Amino acid sequence: MPEILDRLTTALILKLALIGYLGYAVLLWVFQRPLMYHGTRLEAPPADARPTDAEGIELEASGGPNEAWWFRPEGDEPAPAVIVAHGNAELISDNVSFARALRDLGVGVLLVEYPGFGSAKGEPSRASIGEAFTLAYDRLTARPEVDSERIVGLGRSLGAGAITDLAVARPVRALVLQSAFSSIGSMVLRGYWMPPFLVKDDFDNVANLRAWDGPVLVFHGTQDRVVSIGHGERLAAVRDGVRLVRLECGHNDCAWSGAAVMEELRDFLIRTEILPRAD
């Protein structure tokens, strides 16, 4: 009799644990986008937040008007341009100093907002973000001051997924990834015990880098507790042409506009013939 009770108790515990896990998985599935896209909870910048050295570009997306800020390069000849996809808890207004530091390298810079972030309309998803970036790319490459053969995609954290998706959809010369995950599916499996097939927006940087064969520069902090350095190492191991630069920082405290990162970026842009070699 005690043995039977023990078996019944074990079976009941396992059944309750399974029901509890299924309920947890359902809640994560239902609420994953609000949990995933932190920027939707940030206060929109004021109407006059766009700096005077940036041109506003309105993107007519299916979910409603979106925006991008264009920092024009110096000079009269067509120049290379960098499309920037920012991090998850940021807005384009948080990336002005970074855009200026990039422009100082000799490139134009386009900051693109995500649907539902800041004053942009719509709801964020992999599809809607992809639409915003392809619209921005098409507008950018049509500008006479831009050399459409020298477009660079730069993505930070969540933005790495957006920018590698863009590289698969549109011709991009090179990619720069900062604090990038290997895939959202691997993140939720390890961090939340959620099966990857339940992820609605599985940005998969590993798959995209396998599908796209251009040069890639990966920056990753060795103390990153949000997206561990292991993700950067897995991206670097995908194929030849992916270079990993380790930084002594975490996820949100890397000096992206600092001299060390900018020097690495300049060298990368020169090696890939996006910028000319100095005489």
C-alpha positions as CSV (number, residue, x, y, z in Angstrom):
1,M,0.0,0.0,0.0
2,P,2.7,2.6,0.9
3,E,4.4,1.8,-2.4
4,I,1.2,2.4,-4.4
5,L,0.7,5.7,-2.5
6,D,4.3,6.7,-3.4
7,R,3.7,6.0,-7.0
8,L,0.4,8.0,-7.0
9,T,2.1,10.9,-5.2
10,T,4.9,10.9,-7.8
11,A,2.5,10.7,-10.7
12,L,0.4,13.6,-9.2
13,I,3.5,15.7,-8.7
14,L,4.7,15.1,-12.3
15,K,1.2,15.9,-13.6
16,L,1.0,19.1,-11.6
17,A,4.5,20.1,-12.7
18,L,3.5,19.5,-16.4
19,I,0.3,21.5,-16.0
20,G,2.3,24.3,-14.4
21,Y,4.9,24.3,-17.1
22,L,2.3,24.3,-19.8
23,G,0.6,27.2,-18.2
24,Y,4.0,29.0,-17.9
25,A,4.7,28.3,-21.6
26,V,1.3,29.6,-22.7
27,L,1.8,32.8,-20.7
28,L,5.2,33.3,-22.3
29,W,3.7,32.7,-25.8
30,V,0.9,35.2,-25.3
31,F,3.0,37.9,-23.7
32,Q,6.4,37.3,-25.4
33,R,6.2,40.4,-27.6
34,P,5.6,42.9,-24.8
35,L,8.4,41.1,-22.9
36,M,10.7,41.1,-25.9
37,Y,10.3,44.7,-27.2
38,H,11.3,46.8,-24.2
39,G,11.4,50.0,-26.2
40,T,7.6,50.1,-26.6
41,R,7.5,51.1,-22.9
42,L,9.9,54.0,-23.3
43,E,8.6,57.5,-23.4
44,A,8.5,59.0,-26.9
45,P,11.0,61.8,-27.5
46,P,9.6,65.3,-27.9
47,A,8.7,66.5,-31.4
48,D,11.8,68.6,-31.6
49,A,14.2,65.8,-30.5
50,R,15.7,65.4,-34.0
51,P,19.0,67.2,-34.1
52,T,19.6,70.0,-36.6
53,D,22.3,68.0,-38.4
54,A,19.9,65.1,-39.2
55,E,17.3,65.0,-41.8
56,G,14.0,63.3,-41.0
57,I,12.7,60.6,-43.4
58,E,9.2,59.4,-43.0
59,L,8.6,55.7,-43.9
60,E,5.1,54.7,-44.9
61,A,4.9,51.3,-43.4
62,S,1.8,49.1,-43.4
63,G,1.3,49.6,-39.7
64,G,1.5,53.4,-39.9
65,P,4.2,56.1,-40.3
66,N,7.7,55.2,-39.2
67,E,10.7,57.5,-39.1
68,A,14.4,57.5,-39.8
69,W,17.1,60.1,-39.2
70,W,19.7,60.7,-41.9
71,F,23.1,62.1,-41.1
72,R,24.5,63.2,-44.4
73,P,28.2,62.5,-45.2
74,E,30.5,65.3,-46.0
75,G,31.7,66.0,-49.6
76,D,30.1,66.1,-53.0
77,E,30.9,62.6,-54.2
78,P,28.6,59.6,-53.5
79,A,29.7,58.1,-50.1
80,P,29.2,54.8,-48.3
81,A,26.4,54.7,-45.7
82,V,25.7,52.7,-42.5
83,I,22.2,51.6,-41.6
84,V,21.9,51.3,-37.8
85,A,19.5,49.1,-35.9
86,H,19.7,50.0,-32.3
87,G,19.2,48.0,-29.1
88,N,16.0,46.7,-27.5
89,A,15.7,49.3,-24.8
90,E,16.7,52.3,-26.9
91,L,15.3,54.8,-29.4
92,I,16.9,56.4,-32.3
93,S,17.2,59.6,-30.2
94,D,19.6,57.7,-27.9
95,N,22.0,57.1,-30.7
96,V,22.8,60.5,-32.0
97,S,26.3,60.7,-30.6
98,F,27.0,57.2,-32.0
99,A,25.7,58.3,-35.4
100,R,28.0,61.4,-35.3
101,A,31.0,59.3,-34.4
102,L,30.3,57.0,-37.3
103,R,29.9,59.9,-39.7
104,D,33.3,61.2,-38.6
105,L,34.7,58.0,-40.1
106,G,33.5,59.3,-43.5
107,V,30.2,57.6,-44.0
108,G,26.6,58.7,-44.0
109,V,24.4,57.2,-41.2
110,L,20.8,56.3,-41.2
111,L,19.1,55.6,-37.8
112,V,15.9,53.6,-38.3
113,E,13.2,53.4,-35.6
114,Y,11.3,50.2,-34.9
115,P,7.5,50.1,-35.3
116,G,5.8,50.9,-31.9
117,F,9.0,52.5,-30.5
118,G,9.1,56.2,-29.7
119,S,6.7,58.1,-32.0
120,A,6.7,55.4,-34.7
121,K,3.3,53.8,-35.3
122,G,2.5,50.1,-35.5
123,E,3.4,47.1,-33.5
124,P,6.9,45.5,-33.4
125,S,7.5,42.1,-34.8
126,R,10.1,40.5,-37.0
127,A,7.9,41.1,-40.1
128,S,7.1,44.8,-39.3
129,I,10.7,45.5,-38.3
130,G,11.9,43.9,-41.5
131,E,9.4,46.0,-43.5
132,A,10.7,49.2,-41.9
133,F,14.3,48.4,-42.7
134,T,13.7,47.4,-46.3
135,L,11.8,50.6,-46.8
136,A,14.6,52.6,-45.2
137,Y,17.2,50.8,-47.3
138,D,15.3,51.5,-50.5
139,R,15.0,55.2,-49.6
140,L,18.6,55.4,-48.7
141,T,20.0,53.8,-51.8
142,A,18.0,56.1,-54.0
143,R,19.7,59.2,-52.6
144,P,22.3,60.8,-55.0
145,E,24.8,61.3,-52.2
146,V,24.9,57.6,-51.4
147,D,27.0,54.9,-53.1
148,S,24.5,52.0,-53.1
149,E,27.4,49.6,-53.7
150,R,28.9,50.5,-50.3
151,I,26.1,50.0,-47.8
152,V,26.9,48.6,-44.3
153,G,24.4,47.2,-41.8
154,L,25.2,47.7,-38.1
155,G,23.0,46.1,-35.5
156,R,23.2,46.1,-31.7
157,S,21.6,43.3,-29.6
158,L,18.1,43.0,-31.0
159,G,19.2,45.2,-33.9
160,A,21.6,42.5,-35.0
161,G,18.6,40.3,-35.9
162,A,17.0,43.2,-37.8
163,I,20.2,43.9,-39.7
164,T,21.1,40.4,-40.6
165,D,17.5,39.9,-41.9
166,L,18.1,43.0,-44.0
167,A,21.4,41.6,-45.4
168,V,19.5,38.5,-46.6
169,A,16.7,40.7,-48.2
170,R,18.8,43.5,-49.8
171,P,22.4,43.9,-51.1
172,V,24.6,44.9,-48.2
173,R,28.4,45.1,-48.5
174,A,29.4,44.4,-44.9
175,L,27.9,43.8,-41.5
176,V,28.9,45.0,-38.0
177,L,27.2,43.3,-35.0
178,Q,27.4,44.5,-31.4
179,S,26.4,42.3,-28.5
180,A,24.5,40.0,-30.8
181,F,22.7,36.8,-29.9
182,S,23.1,33.6,-32.0
183,S,19.2,33.4,-32.2
184,I,16.3,34.4,-30.1
185,G,15.3,30.7,-29.9
186,S,18.6,29.8,-28.2
187,M,18.1,32.7,-25.8
188,V,14.6,31.7,-24.6
189,L,15.6,28.0,-24.4
190,R,18.5,28.7,-22.0
191,G,17.0,31.7,-20.2
192,Y,13.3,30.8,-20.0
193,W,13.1,27.1,-20.7
194,M,10.8,27.8,-23.6
195,P,11.0,25.6,-26.7
196,P,12.3,27.7,-29.6
197,F,9.3,26.6,-31.8
198,L,7.0,28.7,-29.6
199,V,9.0,31.9,-30.4
200,K,7.0,34.2,-32.7
201,D,9.9,36.3,-33.8
202,D,13.0,34.1,-33.9
203,F,15.6,36.4,-35.3
204,D,18.3,33.8,-36.2
205,N,21.7,35.4,-36.8
206,V,23.5,32.1,-37.3
207,A,21.1,31.1,-40.1
208,N,21.4,34.6,-41.7
209,L,25.2,34.5,-41.6
210,R,25.2,31.2,-43.3
211,A,22.9,32.5,-46.0
212,W,24.9,35.7,-46.5
213,D,28.6,35.5,-47.3
214,G,29.9,39.0,-46.9
215,P,32.5,40.2,-44.3
216,V,31.3,40.5,-40.7
217,L,32.8,42.3,-37.7
218,V,31.4,41.1,-34.3
219,F,31.9,43.2,-31.1
220,H,31.1,41.5,-27.8
221,G,31.6,42.2,-24.2
222,T,33.4,39.5,-22.1
223,Q,31.3,40.5,-19.1
224,D,27.9,40.5,-20.9
225,R,25.3,39.0,-18.6
226,V,22.4,39.5,-21.0
227,V,23.8,38.0,-24.1
228,S,26.9,36.0,-23.0
229,I,30.1,36.1,-24.9
230,G,29.3,32.5,-26.0
231,H,26.8,33.9,-28.5
232,G,29.5,36.1,-30.1
233,E,31.8,33.1,-30.2
234,R,29.2,31.0,-31.9
235,L,28.6,33.7,-34.6
236,A,32.4,33.9,-35.2
237,A,32.5,30.1,-35.7
238,V,29.7,30.1,-38.3
239,R,32.1,30.5,-41.3
240,D,35.2,32.3,-42.6
241,G,34.9,36.0,-42.9
242,V,33.4,36.6,-39.4
243,R,35.8,38.3,-37.0
244,L,35.2,38.6,-33.3
245,V,36.5,41.5,-31.2
246,R,36.3,41.0,-27.5
247,L,35.7,44.1,-25.3
248,E,36.1,44.4,-21.6
249,C,32.5,45.5,-20.9
250,G,29.0,44.1,-20.3
251,H,25.9,44.5,-22.4
252,N,24.9,48.1,-21.7
253,D,28.2,49.7,-20.7
254,C,30.3,49.3,-23.9
255,A,31.8,52.6,-25.2
256,W,30.5,52.2,-28.7
257,S,31.5,55.8,-29.6
258,G,34.9,55.4,-28.0
259,A,38.3,55.5,-29.8
260,A,39.0,51.8,-29.5
261,V,35.7,50.7,-31.2
262,M,35.9,53.5,-33.8
263,E,39.5,52.5,-34.7
264,E,38.4,48.8,-35.2
265,L,35.5,50.0,-37.3
266,R,37.6,52.2,-39.5
267,D,40.1,49.4,-40.1
268,F,37.3,47.1,-41.0
269,L,35.8,49.6,-43.4
270,I,39.2,50.1,-45.1
271,R,39.9,46.3,-45.3
272,T,36.5,45.8,-47.0
273,E,37.1,48.7,-49.4
274,I,34.2,50.6,-48.1
275,L,36.5,53.4,-47.1
276,P,39.7,54.3,-49.1
277,R,43.1,53.5,-47.7
278,A,44.9,56.5,-46.3
279,D,47.8,57.7,-48.6
